Amino acid sequence: MPDTPVSPPAHEEPMEEVVRIARDLIRFDTTNWGGGRSRGEREAAEYVGAYLEGLGVEPEYYEPIERRTNVTARIPGRNPDKPALVVHGHLDVVPAVAEDWTVDPFAGEIRDGMLWGRGAVDMKNMDAMVLTSVADILRSGDQPERDLVLTFFADEENGGVEGSALVVENHPEWFAGATEAISEVGGYSIALGDRRAYLLQVGEKALIWIRLRARARGGHGSRFHPANAVTRLAEAVARLGTTAWPVELTTTTRALLDGITALDGAAGDPDTVADRTGPAAGFLKSSWRTTTNPTGLTAGYKHNVIPDEAEALIDVRVLPGTEDAALEEIKAIVGPDVAVEVVVRDVGLETPFRGPLVEAMVGALGAHDPGVPVLPYLLSGGTDNKALSRLGITGYGFAPLRLPADFDFTGMFHGADERVPLDALVFGRRVLTDLLRTY
């Protein structure tokens, strides 16, 4: 795949700028395999920097590891006495297996009123909305109300260990004077029967990536060999992967459930209530319980050799504040013959659904979709808001999208045929422009 955007055909129809920028960004293959293996992040960051330069804004780059490029710019506000607002995104994406897709995942194809490609929802859509919203403000000769710190990180899809974590550690001055931030996975609409509501992300689960390792004496594949590392690991993975973790509600998830039942008038247990949100149910059910999903297995090197070691990768997401207890429970589940190694661990976040920024985000949505309620929710995944929290910056998820009722938006994250409606991008640009101009 090319690492630079493909030039459009001469006969291509004109398109909204936010769609064009999102398409261009998708055409940079910025695949992040983890473990330091990535591509294309420098080229995408330079594209963002060049766009900002075209607006008269001077970008700054930081590349702590070769080709893992982060880019930032500060937009002066009308009121420098107000705390700055960080508006951030990431430019990397998870891998895409082309054979599983209907389209080339890095072609940025427009089809059926949608933009298709890896990053269309996670999160080159918001990157494009942020850039074009700032462009709308600056081209009009106006300024945002307060300083905006635009930052586009590398390595978010690997927990930010080679991206936002290093930026925060080595360049905290980028965020001087900032107290709040907005980023991805919030402000999108869900369907409640024939009604619509928006979910505003005010927290996210803690991240713990672990490795399970089983060791036992190897030998010939034909032998009677009960102490088999692969068998020990497989049993532990099966136990952990099928564990039914209990529902544990937080302030945010209780408020969400109360909001849904108030809107549709139907009670029920949390999972039953979530089912009434249609395609969003999978995200919501994950937000009130620990999840332990096996994501990788490694063992052996030849059919007739029993290996002496086997490993598995487990993606663990837990509610804020329950990290230590969850790890102890995981060790008990996998048993004494399997070691548990923490590879990456990062904090969970939860913020009250109130305050001037929350009111501004709710108001911006209401101005463009009047009368539609906005509910708080806890993200089952994670964002670079975790790294910014180390600087005392409170983060929210606000990438506003008005979506069709039957559109499985949350199912697009890290899935095949990722796509976003073009009119949702245009809607998001308008909402963000209003927010950034006035808050």
LOPABA-467320 format. One record per residue: y, x, z of N, C-alpha, C in turn. Coordinates in steps of 0.02 Angstrom, whole numbers, padded with zeros to 5 digits, always signed. Example, Ala and Ser with C-alpha at 12.3 -4.5 7.8 and 13.67 -1.06 7.14 Angstrom:
BEGIN
-00284+00660+00390-00225+00615+00390-00165+00660+00390 -00112+00642+00354-00053+00684+00357+00002+00645+00394 
// end
This chain:
BEGIN
-00060+00042+00000+00000+00000+00000+00063+00044+00000 +00115+00021-00034+00176+00062-00035+00210+00060+00032 +00245+00116+00049+00284+00119+00111+00357+00102+00098 +00373+00082+00038+00442+00061+00022+00438-00008-00010 +00491-00048-00002+00489-00116-00030+00479-00115-00105 +00442-00165-00129+00431-00173-00200+00491-00208-00230 +00516-00183-00286+00573-00215-00318+00553-00282-00347 +00593-00335-00336+00575-00401-00362+00582-00403-00437 +00544-00446-00470+00552-00455-00542+00622-00478-00559 +00644-00461-00619+00712-00478-00640+00723-00553-00642 +00669-00593-00653+00677-00665-00660+00671-00702-00592 +00662-00666-00538+00652-00698-00473+00713-00740-00453 +00699-00799-00425+00752-00844-00405+00790-00814-00346 +00856-00828-00341+00894-00806-00283+00864-00836-00220 +00869-00799-00164+00841-00824-00102+00890-00812-00045 +00882-00849+00009+00923-00839+00068+00915-00767+00091 +00971-00739+00115+00969-00669+00136+00918-00656+00191 +00912-00702+00239+00864-00691+00293+00793-00688+00266 +00778-00726+00215+00711-00724+00184+00702-00657+00148 +00753-00635+00112+00747-00572+00076+00737-00513+00124 +00774-00512+00179+00766-00456+00226+00697-00458+00258 +00674-00517+00277+00607-00522+00306+00554-00500+00256 +00563-00520+00193+00515-00500+00141+00516-00424+00132 +00576-00395+00129+00580-00322+00121+00545-00286+00179 +00555-00310+00239+00524-00277+00297+00448-00283+00294 +00423-00341+00273+00350-00349+00266+00322-00299+00216 +00361-00283+00164+00337-00237+00112+00334-00165+00135 +00361-00150+00193+00346-00086+00225+00281-00094+00263 +00231-00056+00245+00168-00058+00282+00177-00017+00345 +00190-00050+00400+00203-00016+00464+00143-00026+00512 +00084-00019+00485+00023-00030+00525+00019+00018+00583 +00003-00009+00641-00007+00030+00702-00079+00019+00725 -00120+00071+00718-00190+00067+00740-00199+00083+00814 -00146+00107+00846-00151+00128+00915-00174+00200+00921 -00168+00228+00980-00190+00296+00991-00150+00347+00951 -00087+00331+00935-00045+00377+00898-00052+00373+00823 -00094+00328+00798-00105+00322+00725-00064+00264+00699 -00017+00280+00655+00027+00229+00628+00054+00253+00561 +00092+00209+00529+00125+00227+00466+00188+00186+00458 +00234+00212+00419+00289+00172+00393+00346+00155+00441 +00340+00173+00505+00393+00153+00551+00459+00188+00536 +00457+00250+00516+00519+00285+00499+00554+00251+00441 +00517+00235+00388+00548+00205+00329+00578+00137+00345 +00543+00097+00386+00570+00032+00405+00633+00040+00448 +00632+00089+00493+00691+00100+00535+00750+00122+00493 +00738+00164+00443+00792+00186+00399+00820+00128+00358 +00777+00082+00338+00800+00022+00303+00846-00018+00347 +00826-00029+00410+00868-00065+00458+00934-00028+00467 +00931+00038+00475+00992+00077+00484+01039+00072+00425 +01011+00073+00364+01052+00068+00305+01085-00001+00301 +01050-00053+00321+01079-00120+00321+01138-00123+00370 +01129-00093+00429+01183-00092+00478+01243-00052+00453 +01229+00004+00420+01284+00044+00392+01323+00003+00341 +01288-00040+00304+01322-00083+00256+01368-00133+00288 +01358-00145+00353+01402-00190+00391+01457-00151+00427 +01460-00085+00416+01509-00044+00449+01490-00024+00520 +01424-00028+00534+01399-00011+00601+01360+00055+00596 +01371+00099+00644+01338+00165+00643+01274+00162+00685 +01216+00170+00653+01153+00169+00691+01138+00237+00722 +01096+00236+00773+01072+00297+00805+00996+00294+00806 +00965+00350+00789+00892+00353+00785+00864+00396+00842 +00804+00379+00863+00768+00421+00912+00694+00422+00892 +00669+00482+00880+00600+00491+00857+00565+00538+00907 +00542+00513+00964+00511+00556+01014+00446+00588+00989 +00413+00554+00943+00352+00578+00912+00363+00572+00837 +00343+00622+00800+00358+00624+00728+00338+00559+00694 +00387+00530+00659+00382+00470+00619+00376+00406+00660 +00379+00410+00727+00380+00350+00770+00453+00337+00786 +00489+00304+00740+00562+00301+00742+00587+00236+00773 +00634+00245+00819+00670+00189+00849+00743+00193+00825 +00774+00135+00817+00843+00135+00793+00884+00084+00833 +00946+00102+00849+00989+00058+00888+01060+00061+00861 +01099+00010+00879+01171+00009+00863+01204-00038+00913 +01265-00021+00932+01303-00063+00978+01359-00097+00939 +01361-00163+00945+01413-00203+00912+01464-00221+00966 +01526-00197+00960+01576-00212+01012+01591-00286+01015 +01600-00312+01077+01616-00382+01086+01690-00393+01100 +01710-00456+01098+01780-00474+01111+01797-00462+01185 +01747-00467+01228+01759-00462+01300+01717-00406+01329 +01744-00344+01328+01704-00287+01352+01690-00289+01427 +01722-00334+01464+01709-00339+01535+01644-00376+01550 +01619-00413+01501+01556-00448+01511+01497-00400+01500 +01442-00409+01538+01384-00366+01527+01358-00371+01455 +01334-00316+01429+01306-00316+01361+01240-00354+01359 +01224-00379+01300+01161-00414+01287+01119-00371+01239 +01058-00356+01259+01011-00320+01215+00975-00371+01171 +00975-00359+01107+00938-00401+01059+00890-00354+01024 +00826-00362+01037+00779-00310+01014+00718-00340+00979 +00689-00298+00936+00628-00315+00901+00586-00253+00892 +00528-00261+00863+00487-00203+00845+00471-00206+00770 +00460-00147+00742+00450-00141+00670+00378-00129+00651 +00334-00115+00700+00264-00103+00685+00226-00169+00683 +00167-00168+00653+00124-00226+00649+00052-00204+00663 +00009-00252+00680-00062-00236+00688-00093-00229+00619 -00152-00198+00615-00185-00191+00549-00201-00258+00517 -00206-00258+00452-00225-00317+00413-00282-00297+00366 -00338-00332+00371-00394-00320+00326-00383-00362+00263 -00366-00329+00208-00345-00365+00148-00397-00415+00124 -00461-00399+00133-00513-00443+00109-00514-00510+00145 -00484-00513+00204-00483-00576+00242-00423-00620+00224 -00379-00595+00182-00316-00630+00167-00320-00664+00099 -00282-00718+00093-00275-00752+00029-00227-00713-00017 -00179-00677+00013-00129-00639-00024-00132-00566-00001 -00098-00523-00037-00089-00454-00015-00047-00456+00049 -00073-00430+00105-00036-00437+00168+00029-00399+00171 +00041-00354+00123+00104-00315+00124+00146-00326+00061 +00134-00382+00027+00172-00397-00034+00232-00440-00020 +00235-00472+00038+00291-00517+00052+00295-00574+00003 +00238-00605-00010+00235-00658-00061+00265-00723-00034 +00301-00758-00078+00328-00824-00062+00287-00876-00099 +00258-00922-00059+00213-00972-00088+00216-01034-00044 +00218-01092-00076+00215-01156-00040+00270-01162+00013 +00329-01135-00003+00385-01141+00043+00380-01096+00104 +00337-01045+00100+00327-01000+00156+00328-00927+00133 +00346-00883+00180+00343-00811+00169+00279-00787+00202 +00236-00755+00161+00170-00732+00184+00171-00656+00193 +00134-00633+00243+00125-00561+00251+00120-00541+00324 +00092-00482+00334+00085-00457+00402+00155-00442+00431 +00170-00474+00487+00236-00470+00517+00279-00531+00506 +00254-00579+00467+00295-00639+00453+00313-00677+00517 +00268-00676+00567+00285-00706+00631+00288-00654+00687 +00259-00596+00677+00256-00545+00731+00274-00476+00704 +00341-00456+00705+00396-00502+00717+00453-00488+00669 +00435-00473+00606+00486-00457+00557+00529-00517+00539 +00504-00577+00556+00545-00637+00548+00607-00633+00592 +00597-00616+00657+00654-00612+00702+00698-00551+00686 +00667-00495+00667+00707-00438+00647+00757-00457+00593 +00734-00496+00544+00778-00518+00490+00830-00567+00515 +00811-00612+00559+00860-00660+00586+00914-00625+00626 +00895-00575+00665+00944-00538+00704+00994-00502+00658 +00968-00466+00609+01012-00429+00564+01060-00474+00527 +01035-00529+00500+01079-00572+00460+01126-00613+00504 +01106-00628+00566+01152-00662+00612+01211-00617+00628 +01197-00554+00643+01252-00507+00655+01295-00499+00593 +01263-00499+00535+01301-00494+00472+01348-00554+00465 +01324-00614+00481+01366-00674+00477+01429-00666+00520 +01420-00640+00580+01477-00632+00626+01526-00580+00600 +01501-00522+00581+01545-00467+00561+01579-00481+00494 +01543-00511+00447+01573-00525+00382+01628-00576+00386 +01626-00618+00437+01678-00668+00446+01741-00639+00478 +01737-00574+00495+01794-00542+00528+01795-00555+00603 +01742-00584+00629+01739-00601+00700+01700-00547+00739 +01694-00556+00803+01654-00514+00847+01611-00558+00891 +01556-00531+00915+01519-00567+00967+01561-00572+01030 +01544-00617+01074+01581-00626+01136+01577-00564+01180 +01519-00533+01181+01507-00473+01222+01474-00419+01180 +01471-00359+01203+01435-00306+01167+01363-00327+01155 +01340-00315+01094+01269-00324+01078+01237-00256+01067 +01181-00244+01098+01143-00183+01088+01082-00202+01045 +01087-00190+00980+01031-00205+00935+00983-00146+00936 +00920-00158+00951+00871-00105+00954+00806-00127+00922 +00779-00084+00880+00716-00097+00845+00668-00041+00862 +00615-00059+00899+00569-00010+00928+00509+00003+00883 +00481+00062+00893+00415+00078+00866+00362+00062+00918 +00300+00057+00897+00240+00059+00940+00231+00000+00987 +00265-00055+00976+00256-00112+01022+00184-00136+01022 +00151-00133+00964+00083-00159+00960+00032-00113+00993 +00054-00058+01021+00011-00015+01063+00038-00014+01134 +00070-00068+01155+00098-00071+01222+00163-00034+01231 +00192-00010+01176+00257+00024+01179+00255+00093+01210 +00196+00122+01220+00191+00186+01255+00225+00242+01216 +00227+00237+01149+00261+00288+01109+00324+00259+01077 +00348+00203+01104+00408+00172+01078+00457+00157+01135 +00459+00093+01156+00508+00072+01205+00503+00109+01271 +00442+00127+01292+00435+00164+01355+00471+00231+01353 +00466+00266+01297+00499+00331+01290+00574+00323+01280 +00595+00270+01245+00666+00258+01236+00699+00246+01304 +00668+00202+01344+00696+00186+01409+00698+00248+01454 +00646+00288+01449+00642+00348+01492+00693+00401+01471 +00701+00412+01405+00740+00468+01381+00810+00450+01357 +00821+00386+01341+00887+00365+01317+00909+00300+01351 +00911+00299+01417+00934+00238+01450+01007+00221+01434 +01045+00272+01411+01116+00260+01395+01123+00211+01337 +01072+00204+01296+01075+00154+01242+01092+00085+01270 +01070+00072+01331+01074+00005+01360+01126+00001+01416 +01172+00048+01416+01223+00050+01469+01262-00016+01472 +01269-00042+01532+01307-00104+01541+01270-00167+01525 +01207-00163+01504+01168-00223+01485+01130-00249+01546 +01128-00314+01553+01091-00346+01607+01038-00395+01583 +01042-00416+01519+00995-00465+01493+00975-00445+01422 +00918-00473+01401+00892-00458+01334+00857-00519+01306 +00856-00524+01240+00815-00574+01206+00773-00540+01153 +00713-00567+01143+00668-00540+01093+00622-00595+01067 +00559-00579+01053+00514-00622+01016+00479-00674+01059 +00446-00719+01025+00397-00769+01049+00428-00818+01099 +00481-00849+01078+00511-00903+01116+00561-00939+01072 +00578-01000+01091+00626-01039+01052+00595-01073+00992 +00529-01074+00987+00496-01108+00931+00475-01178+00952 +00467-01222+00903+00452-01292+00918+00377-01306+00919 +00359-01355+00960+00291-01381+00963+00294-01456+00954 +00237-01486+00940+00233-01559+00931+00200-01591+00991 +00230-01645+01016+00200-01686+01069+00194-01757+01040 +00138-01770+01008+00131-01833+00971+00181-01834+00915 +00225-01885+00915+00275-01889+00862+00342-01860+00884 +00342-01824+00941+00403-01793+00966+00399-01717+00957 +00457-01686+00960+00462-01614+00955+00494-01587+01019 +00472-01527+01039+00504-01493+01096+00504-01418+01079 +00548-01381+01112+00551-01309+01103+00527-01274+01167 +00493-01217+01157+00471-01176+01213+00514-01114+01217 +00544-01103+01275+00586-01045+01287+00549-00999+01335 +00538-00938+01314+00497-00891+01352+00537-00859+01408 +00516-00872+01471+00551-00844+01528+00507-00796+01568 +00450-00777+01540+00406-00730+01575+00347-00713+01531 +00309-00663+01553+00250-00642+01516+00199-00612+01563 +00136-00621+01546+00082-00596+01587+00082-00520+01588 +00053-00492+01641+00044-00419+01645-00010-00397+01596 -00003-00336+01573-00049-00307+01524-00091-00253+01557 -00157-00258+01550-00202-00204+01573-00255-00195+01519 -00252-00140+01484-00304-00123+01436-00352-00076+01470 -00416-00095+01472-00466-00053+01506-00521-00032+01457 -00554+00022+01477-00613+00046+01441-00673+00042+01489 -00727+00011+01468-00789+00012+01505-00833+00067+01478 -00863+00106+01523-00905+00161+01501-00971+00159+01539 -01026+00157+01502-01093+00160+01532-01126+00225+01511 -01157+00258+01560-01192+00321+01546-01264+00315+01571 -01310+00344+01533-01380+00347+01553-01413+00400+01510 -01471+00421+01530-01506+00474+01492-01526+00448+01423 -01509+00487+01371-01528+00470+01303-01600+00488+01288 -01622+00473+01228-01690+00491+01209-01710+00463+01142 -01773+00465+01126-01800+00443+01063-01800+00366+01061 -01782+00339+01005-01775+00267+00998-01841+00229+01003 -01897+00264+01000-01962+00230+01003-01989+00225+01074 -01956+00255+01122-01983+00260+01190-01971+00196+01231 -02013+00187+01281-01998+00138+01333-01941+00168+01374 -01883+00136+01375-01823+00169+01401-01780+00116+01435 -01797+00093+01495-01759+00039+01527-01688+00057+01546 -01675+00121+01560-01607+00142+01579-01568+00161+01516 -01546+00110+01479-01514+00119+01413-01439+00106+01420 -01397+00154+01402-01325+00146+01410-01298+00087+01369 -01326+00077+01309-01302+00023+01267-01318-00045+01299 -01379-00051+01327-01398-00113+01359-01355-00126+01420 -01344-00075+01461-01301-00084+01520-01231-00107+01500 -01204-00075+01449-01137-00094+01428-01136-00165+01400 -01185-00181+01358-01187-00247+01326-01190-00302+01379 -01230-00292+01430-01236-00342+01483-01169-00350+01520 -01136-00293+01534-01072-00296+01569-01019-00330+01526 -01017-00314+01461-00968-00345+01416-00980-00420+01412 -01043-00440+01407-01058-00512+01403-01037-00548+01466 -01050-00517+01525-01030-00550+01587-00954-00558+01591 -00918-00504+01573-00845-00506+01579-00814-00552+01527 -00840-00549+01466-00812-00589+01412-00823-00663+01420 -00874-00682+01458-00888-00753+01468-00867-00779+01537 -00833-00737+01576-00809-00759+01641-00757-00814+01633 -00767-00870+01669-00720-00926+01667-00670-00915+01724 -00614-00883+01708-00564-00869+01759-00529-00934+01779 -00512-00942+01842-00484-01005+01866-00411-01014+01845 -00390-01076+01843-00320-01092+01831-00278-01075+01892 -00223-01039+01881-00176-01022+01934-00106-01033+01907 -00073-01084+01934-00007-01102+01907+00048-01063+01942 +00098-01044+01903+00158-01012+01929+00216-01062+01926 +00273-01040+01949+00332-01084+01946+00346-01106+01874 +00339-01059+01827+00353-01075+01757+00302-01122+01727 +00238-01109+01738+00187-01152+01707+00186-01222+01739 +00202-01227+01804+00209-01294+01834+00267-01332+01802 +00322-01298+01790+00380-01331+01759+00363-01353+01688 +00326-01312+01652+00306-01330+01584+00262-01393+01585 +00212-01393+01628+00166-01450+01631+00204-01513+01652 +00248-01507+01700+00288-01564+01721+00332-01589+01664 +00359-01543+01625+00402-01563+01569+00363-01599+01515 +00302-01576+01500+00262-01609+01449+00242-01679+01471 +00219-01685+01533+00198-01751+01557+00257-01800+01562 +00316-01774+01577+00375-01817+01579+00393-01842+01510 +00380-01801+01459+00397-01821+01391+00348-01870+01361 +00283-01860+01373+00234-01904+01341+00204-01956+01389 +00222-01951+01453+00201-02002+01501+00128-02002+01519 +00091-01949+01501+00019-01946+01515+00005-01889+01563 -00035-01903+01614-00054-01852+01663-00118-01818+01640 -00143-01773+01681-00205-01739+01666-00206-01669+01695 -00264-01637+01693-00268-01568+01715-00233-01523+01665 -00217-01460+01685-00177-01418+01640-00204-01410+01569 -00270-01401+01562-00297-01391+01495-00292-01455+01453 -00302-01513+01486-00296-01577+01450-00224-01588+01427 -00176-01571+01470-00106-01576+01450-00092-01530+01392 -00117-01468+01394-00106-01421+01340-00134-01446+01274 -00192-01480+01277-00222-01505+01215-00176-01553+01178 -00131-01585+01214-00086-01633+01182-00031-01598+01142 -00026-01532+01147+00024-01495+01109-00003-01470+01042 -00064-01489+01025-00092-01470+00960-00104-01396+00953 -00081-01366+00898-00096-01295+00886-00071-01247+00939 -00021-01268+00979+00005-01223+01031-00040-01218+01092 -00092-01259+01095-00133-01263+01156-00165-01196+01174 -00187-01159+01124-00220-01095+01139-00175-01047+01176 -00112-01043+01155-00064-01000+01190-00053-01024+01261 -00044-01090+01269-00026-01117+01334-00084-01111+01384 -00145-01125+01363-00202-01120+01408-00211-01048+01434 -00192-01000+01392-00198-00930+01413-00145-00910+01464 -00094-00952+01472-00038-00933+01516-00049-00951+01589 -00103-00988+01604-00115-01004+01675-00183-00980+01699 -00209-00928+01668-00271-00898+01692-00274-00826+01667 -00312-00785+01703-00328-00718+01678-00372-00724+01617 -00363-00678+01569-00408-00674+01511-00435-00603+01505 -00499-00597+01489-00532-00532+01481-00571-00534+01416 -00540-00511+01362-00571-00515+01296-00595-00448+01271 -00661-00440+01259-00686-00379+01227-00658-00373+01157 -00633-00312+01141-00602-00302+01075-00631-00242+01037 -00677-00204+01067-00705-00147+01031-00768-00121+01066 -00815-00096+01026-00877-00067+01051-00891-00002+01015 -00913+00049+01052-00930+00113+01022-00993+00140+01057 -01043+00156+01017-01104+00185+01046-01148+00211+00990 -01182+00267+01003-01235+00290+00959-01211+00324+00896 -01258+00359+00864-01243+00395+00802-01302+00396+00754 -01362+00371+00775-01419+00370+00730-01468+00316+00754 -01503+00285+00705-01544+00228+00720-01600+00244+00770 -01627+00303+00768-01685+00318+00811-01667+00363+00870 -01603+00363+00889-01581+00402+00947-01547+00355+00996 -01573+00353+01058-01541+00315+01111-01483+00358+01138 -01421+00334+01133-01364+00375+01155-01360+00377+01231 -01327+00429+01255-01319+00434+01328-01254+00403+01352 -01214+00374+01305-01150+00344+01325-01133+00287+01279 -01102+00236+01306-01077+00179+01267-01011+00156+01297 -00964+00136+01254-00898+00117+01277-00877+00050+01247 -00835+00014+01284-00806-00048+01259-00733-00051+01279 -00693-00083+01237-00622-00095+01251-00613-00168+01270 -00575-00180+01323-00562-00248+01348-00487-00257+01355 -00462-00311+01325-00391-00329+01331-00386-00379+01389 -00355-00356+01444-00348-00397+01504-00275-00418+01511 -00264-00483+01521-00197-00509+01534-00201-00551+01598 -00158-00535+01646-00161-00569+01710-00092-00595+01729 -00090-00643+01774-00027-00671+01796+00012-00619+01836 +00078-00621+01832+00119-00572+01867+00101-00570+01942 +00090-00508+01967+00075-00498+02037+00002-00499+02056 -00042-00513+02008-00114-00517+02023-00154-00459+01994 -00120-00407+01972-00152-00353+01937-00207-00319+01977 -00192-00298+02038-00241-00261+02079-00301-00305+02095 -00290-00367+02113-00345-00411+02129-00390-00422+02068 -00360-00429+02009-00399-00440+01948-00442-00379+01933 -00415-00320+01942-00454-00259+01928-00514-00254+01975 -00505-00271+02038-00561-00269+02085-00614-00319+02066 -00593-00378+02044-00641-00429+02022-00679-00406+01960 -00643-00374+01913-00675-00348+01853-00729-00297+01870 -00715-00252+01917-00764-00202+01938-00826-00235+01967 -00816-00288+02005-00873-00324+02033-00914-00358+01979 -00881-00385+01928-00916-00420+01874-00958-00372+01833 -00931-00314+01814-00968-00269+01770-01022-00230+01808 -01016-00224+01874-01068-00192+01913-01060-00117+01921 -01100-00088+01966-01092-00018+01983-01113+00032+01929 -01151+00009+01880-01175+00056+01828-01126+00065+01771 -01069+00030+01773-01020+00034+01719-00952+00053+01750 -00923+00107+01724-00858+00130+01749-00802+00091+01715 -00749+00079+01753-00689+00044+01728-00631+00093+01728 -00604+00107+01668-00548+00153+01661-00488+00116+01634 -00431+00121+01668-00369+00089+01645-00337+00135+01592 -00327+00108+01532-00298+00147+01478-00222+00136+01475 -00201+00073+01479-00130+00055+01479-00121-00001+01530 -00070+00005+01571-00054-00048+01619+00022-00058+01620 +00043-00121+01615+00115-00136+01618+00126-00201+01655 +00188-00209+01678+00205-00262+01725+00204-00331+01694 +00195-00381+01736+00208-00449+01717+00280-00468+01736 +00307-00518+01703+00376-00538+01714+00380-00614+01722 +00426-00637+01765+00440-00708+01770+00511-00717+01796 +00549-00757+01760+00620-00766+01773+00635-00840+01780 +00678-00861+01826+00695-00932+01832+00724-00960+01768 +00708-01023+01756+00732-01058+01697+00801-01088+01712 +00848-01044+01722+00916-01065+01736+00963-01005+01725 +01028-01019+01728+01078-00967+01720+01115-00973+01655 +01171-00938+01647+01213-00945+01588+01178-00930+01522 +01136-00878+01519+01103-00863+01456+01053-00917+01438 +01015-00941+01486+00968-00996+01473+01006-01056+01447 +01061-01073+01480+01101-01130+01459+01128-01119+01388 +01147-01058+01372+01173-01043+01305+01118-01050+01252 +01058-01027+01267+01002-01033+01219+00983-01106+01209 +00979-01143+01263+00964-01215+01258+01019-01250+01218 +01082-01232+01231+01137-01263+01195+01137-01247+01121 +01119-01184+01104+01118-01165+01033+01064-01205+00996 +01006-01214+01027+00954-01255+00996+00978-01327+00989 +01010-01353+01042+01032-01422+01041+01086-01435+00988 +01126-01385+00974+01178-01394+00923+01149-01403+00853 +01089-01374+00842+01059-01377+00775+01000-01425+00772 +00976-01447+00829+00922-01498+00831+00936-01543+00890 +00986-01588+00884+01011-01626+00942+00958-01670+00974 +00960-01670+01041+00918-01715+01079+00847-01692+01089 +00828-01634+01063+00759-01610+01070+00755-01568+01134 +00708-01584+01179+00704-01548+01242+00680-01476+01235 +00700-01435+01282+00680-01365+01285+00644-01354+01352 +00584-01326+01349+00542-01316+01408+00529-01242+01419 +00521-01220+01482+00505-01150+01495+00430-01137+01486 +00413-01076+01466+00342-01059+01465+00333-00985+01479 +00272-00969+01498+00251-00900+01513+00209-00875+01455 +00229-00820+01425+00194-00792+01367+00129-00760+01390 +00075-00775+01355+00010-00746+01372+00005-00673+01350 +00045-00653+01301+00047-00584+01279+00103-00545+01313 +00130-00496+01278+00183-00455+01307+00232-00432+01255 +00291-00410+01277+00343-00386+01233+00374-00323+01261 +00421-00294+01224+00457-00235+01248+00506-00252+01304 +00511-00316+01323+00550-00333+01383+00521-00299+01445 +00456-00283+01444+00426-00248+01500+00460-00181+01512 +00471-00143+01459+00503-00077+01466+00575-00085+01490 +00611-00133+01461+00681-00142+01481+00688-00164+01553 +00637-00197+01580+00641-00218+01650+00646-00159+01698 +00624-00100+01676+00630-00040+01718+00703-00019+01727 +00746-00044+01684+00818-00030+01690+00854-00089+01723 +00817-00136+01750+00847-00194+01782+00872-00246+01733 +00848-00244+01671+00869-00292+01620+00820-00351+01618 +00846-00411+01624+00805-00472+01624+00795-00495+01553 +00732-00503+01533+00717-00519+01464+00691-00590+01453 +00707-00618+01396+00683-00684+01375+00655-00680+01304 +00614-00728+01287+00591-00734+01218+00628-00790+01183 +00666-00771+01130+00706-00821+01095+00712-00801+01022 +00663-00822+00983+00664-00814+00910+00659-00885+00881 +00715-00921+00877+00713-00993+00865+00685-01011+00797 +00636-01057+00797+00605-01080+00735+00590-01155+00743 +00614-01195+00696+00595-01267+00693+00537-01272+00644 +00479-01291+00669+00417-01286+00631+00387-01354+00617 +00348-01360+00563+00312-01423+00550+00264-01439+00607 +00253-01502+00620+00212-01523+00677+00141-01496+00673 +00114-01490+00613+00044-01468+00606+00037-01394+00592 +00090-01356+00599+00088-01285+00582+00062-01245+00642 +00008-01208+00632-00023-01169+00686+00014-01103+00694 +00074-01106+00720+00115-01046+00727+00083-00994+00772 +00060-01014+00831+00031-00965+00877-00033-00935+00850 -00069-00971+00808-00130-00944+00778-00116-00891+00726 -00053-00884+00704-00036-00834+00654-00030-00764+00685 -00020-00760+00751-00011-00694+00782-00076-00654+00776 -00071-00598+00741-00127-00551+00732-00184-00581+00691 -00172-00638+00657-00223-00669+00617-00213-00657+00543 -00261-00679+00503-00256-00673+00430-00209-00727+00404 -00181-00715+00344-00136-00762+00311-00076-00781+00355 -00049-00732+00390+00011-00742+00430+00069-00763+00385 +00105-00815+00406+00159-00840+00363+00208-00881+00405 +00268-00890+00378+00320-00927+00413+00358-00969+00362 +00376-01031+00379+00414-01073+00332+00483-01043+00319 +00504-01045+00256+00569-01018+00238+00626-01055+00274 +00620-01121+00279+00675-01158+00311+00678-01144+00386 +00622-01123+00416+00623-01104+00486+00663-01039+00496 +00657-00993+00448+00697-00932+00451+00772-00947+00446 +00789-00992+00401+00859-01010+00393+00885-01044+00456 +00845-01088+00485+00864-01121+00548+00874-01069+00603 +00828-01023+00610+00833-00972+00662+00895-00929+00655 +00912-00911+00594+00972-00871+00582+01034-00908+00607 +01038-00973+00592+01097-01011+00612+01102-01018+00688 +01045-01030+00721+01045-01037+00793+01065-00972+00826 +01035-00917+00803+01051-00851+00832+01124-00833+00820 +01149-00848+00761+01220-00832+00747+01265-00866+00798 +01253-00929+00811+01294-00966+00859+01287-00935+00929 +01226-00918+00948+01215-00890+01015+01251-00823+01022 +01242-00778+00973+01270-00711+00979+01346-00711+00971 +01372-00761+00936+01445-00765+00928+01479-00789+00993 +01446-00832+01030+01481-00867+01085+01459-00847+01154 +01398-00819+01163+01376-00805+01232+01407-00740+01257 
// end
